[in-house]
């Protein structure tokens, strides 16, 4: 049920879920499925399964309240998203979305969500390096929280290039 703009999955047995089939995906493209757990504890999951009922693609455990995201490659033009609660009386979900991902080529494979329209062009003819442009308050890339962003207390490095138009 939907209460005050949030989705509530109420338990009647051990495995309860809400689901939605999402169509119009591009086969082979990466997408990010994100949902916020507003109430619930361990054994609350977000899950993506093949739209043709061919089984699971990926799932993620949510151990309590927080924002969770899964990156997946579309195996068909549709997938089914599921919001599970297991052995709970009620779990509440909000801000559920699927967005095209700008692929993460690191070992983590957590793509960025594309909001609005971002231009991506090679920096020179035949170059592998690309430049992103067209950023604004409605056109941007976003990395939802995931445990790979927990860098700990050791050293780490973050790099980037910028070419300001007015430099």
Backbone torsions as a table, in degrees:
resi	resn	phi	psi	omega
1	UNK	NA	158.6	176.5
2	UNK	-108.1	123.4	-179.9
3	UNK	-129.9	123.5	-179.4
4	UNK	51.4	39.1	176.6
5	UNK	80.7	4.0	177.7
6	UNK	-115.8	154.3	179.0
7	UNK	-92.8	126.4	177.7
8	UNK	-111.6	126.1	173.9
9	UNK	-104.4	113.4	-175.8
10	UNK	-99.3	131.6	-176.7
11	UNK	-77.1	130.0	171.9
12	UNK	-121.9	-14.7	175.3
13	UNK	-151.6	-162.6	-174.5
14	UNK	-73.4	-31.9	-177.0
15	UNK	-125.7	110.3	-178.0
16	UNK	-126.7	140.6	179.1
17	UNK	-155.5	158.9	169.0
18	UNK	-109.5	146.6	-179.7
19	UNK	-141.6	158.3	178.4
20	UNK	-146.8	133.6	174.0
21	UNK	-89.2	128.9	-179.6
22	UNK	-109.8	123.7	-178.0
23	UNK	-113.3	171.7	177.0
24	UNK	84.0	14.9	177.8
25	UNK	-76.8	158.5	176.2
26	UNK	-99.9	120.3	-178.8
27	UNK	-57.2	132.0	178.6
28	UNK	90.2	-13.3	177.3
29	UNK	-82.6	152.8	177.5
30	UNK	-92.0	142.2	178.9
31	UNK	-132.8	156.9	175.6
32	UNK	-117.0	123.5	174.7
33	UNK	-102.8	123.3	-176.4
34	UNK	-128.3	143.3	174.7
35	UNK	-150.4	146.3	174.0
36	UNK	-98.6	134.1	172.2
37	UNK	-93.6	113.3	-178.0
38	UNK	-87.8	-43.7	173.3
39	UNK	-136.7	150.9	-178.1
40	UNK	135.1	166.2	179.8
41	UNK	-132.4	-151.1	178.6
42	UNK	-53.5	159.7	-178.6
43	UNK	67.3	30.9	169.0
44	UNK	-111.8	128.7	-172.2
45	UNK	-129.7	152.5	162.8
46	UNK	-112.8	143.3	-167.2
47	UNK	-146.8	140.2	175.0
48	UNK	-120.8	128.5	177.5
49	UNK	-126.8	157.6	-179.8
50	UNK	-57.7	139.6	179.8
51	UNK	-66.4	-20.7	-179.7
52	UNK	-94.3	21.9	-179.8
53	UNK	61.3	29.5	-179.2
54	UNK	-86.7	12.4	177.5
55	UNK	105.6	-179.3	-174.7
56	UNK	-75.0	149.1	172.9
57	UNK	-101.7	-52.6	-179.0
58	UNK	-160.5	153.6	174.1
59	UNK	-144.5	164.7	179.8
60	UNK	-143.0	137.8	179.2
61	UNK	-88.6	137.3	177.0
62	UNK	-114.7	112.9	-178.1
63	UNK	-94.2	64.1	177.3
64	UNK	110.6	-172.4	-175.4
65	UNK	-62.3	135.7	178.1
66	UNK	161.6	179.1	178.2
67	UNK	-104.3	132.9	-175.3
68	UNK	-131.4	145.8	-178.1
69	UNK	-140.2	145.7	175.3
70	UNK	-126.0	134.1	173.4
71	UNK	-102.7	132.6	-179.5
72	UNK	-144.3	157.6	174.9
73	UNK	-99.5	130.7	-177.7
74	UNK	-70.0	115.6	179.4
75	UNK	-83.0	-20.4	178.1
76	UNK	-141.9	-177.9	-179.6
77	UNK	-81.7	1.4	176.0
78	UNK	-145.3	149.5	174.8
79	UNK	-135.5	163.5	174.8
80	UNK	-114.1	126.6	174.6
81	UNK	-97.5	142.8	178.5
82	UNK	-131.9	141.2	175.7
83	UNK	-116.2	106.5	-173.0
84	UNK	-99.0	148.2	162.8
85	UNK	-136.9	130.2	-175.0
86	UNK	-121.5	128.8	179.5
87	UNK	59.8	29.1	177.6
88	UNK	-115.8	163.1	172.7
89	UNK	-88.1	-42.5	178.3
90	UNK	-151.1	136.5	170.1
91	UNK	-125.9	140.0	-177.1
92	UNK	-117.0	133.0	-178.2
93	UNK	-121.1	149.2	178.0
94	UNK	-148.0	166.5	175.8
95	UNK	51.6	48.6	179.6
96	UNK	-83.1	130.4	-179.8
97	UNK	-153.1	156.2	167.4
98	UNK	-127.0	127.8	-179.3
99	UNK	-133.0	149.5	172.7
100	UNK	-60.4	136.8	-177.9
101	UNK	-103.9	141.9	166.8
102	UNK	-88.0	116.7	-166.1
103	UNK	-60.7	137.2	173.0
104	UNK	-90.4	119.1	-177.6
105	UNK	-94.8	11.2	176.8
106	UNK	-82.4	178.5	178.5
107	UNK	-65.6	-18.3	-177.1
108	UNK	-79.7	-32.5	176.8
109	UNK	64.2	32.2	178.5
110	UNK	-100.7	102.2	-175.8
111	UNK	-70.9	157.6	174.8
112	UNK	-86.0	143.0	175.4
113	UNK	-83.7	138.4	178.1
114	UNK	-98.2	119.0	175.3
115	UNK	-107.0	128.8	-178.7
116	UNK	75.6	-136.5	-177.0
117	UNK	-131.5	119.7	178.4
118	UNK	-117.4	135.2	178.1
119	UNK	-88.6	135.1	179.5
120	UNK	-128.3	116.2	-178.5
121	UNK	-135.7	148.3	172.7
122	UNK	-61.5	146.7	-179.4
123	UNK	-72.5	-20.4	176.4
124	UNK	-155.6	160.4	179.7
125	UNK	-57.4	125.7	178.6
126	UNK	81.7	-0.1	-178.1
127	UNK	-78.5	147.1	172.4
128	UNK	-83.2	-27.4	179.6
129	UNK	-71.8	133.1	-178.9
130	UNK	-118.1	159.0	176.2
131	UNK	-118.6	138.9	176.7
132	UNK	-105.9	139.3	-179.9
133	UNK	-148.3	175.0	179.3
134	UNK	88.9	21.0	-177.4
135	UNK	-71.6	141.9	174.7
136	UNK	-158.1	-172.1	179.6
137	UNK	-70.7	-14.4	177.0
138	UNK	-114.9	-9.8	179.0
139	UNK	-119.3	105.0	-175.7
140	UNK	-159.5	167.8	173.3
141	UNK	-106.3	143.6	-175.6
142	UNK	-140.1	133.7	174.8
143	UNK	-105.8	108.6	177.0
144	UNK	-66.1	155.9	179.6
145	UNK	-56.9	138.3	169.6
146	UNK	-152.8	161.3	-173.4
147	UNK	-64.1	-18.9	176.6
148	UNK	-67.6	-14.5	177.2
149	UNK	-86.5	-2.3	176.5
150	UNK	-84.7	91.3	-173.7
151	UNK	-77.6	-14.8	-179.3
152	UNK	78.8	-153.7	-176.2
153	UNK	-108.8	-3.1	179.6
154	UNK	-80.4	-179.9	179.1
155	UNK	-70.2	147.1	170.6
156	UNK	-152.6	165.0	-176.6
157	UNK	-129.6	138.6	174.5
158	UNK	-125.6	132.2	-177.0
159	UNK	-127.5	156.2	175.4
160	UNK	-168.7	162.7	176.5
161	UNK	-119.1	144.5	174.8
162	UNK	-137.7	141.8	176.7
163	UNK	-132.1	82.3	-176.6
164	UNK	-63.4	139.5	-177.3
165	UNK	-65.3	-29.5	-176.2
166	UNK	-101.7	22.0	-176.4
167	UNK	-82.9	NA	NA
